[in-house]
């Protein structure tokens, strides 16, 4: 069964508190934009690790390629001025 972007979005939302999540993809390759206060004070690598933890085993078995853009709410507001 092919992985759907909405199922990835749901897994992220269940694993961490987010203000905004958008996931698009074709069933194999996915791109996500994630906005969360949990990213504050963390490096980009640490932010991605937070998301990987939220996805858990899905990253090892179901999701083969996930490109992420992670933002704090303040960074997201700057990007969307």
Secondary structure, DSSP 8 states (H G I E B T S, - for coil): ----HHHHHHHHHHHS--SEEEEEESSSEEEEEEE-GGGTT--HHHHHHHHHHHHTTHHHHT--EEEEEEE-HHHHHHHT-
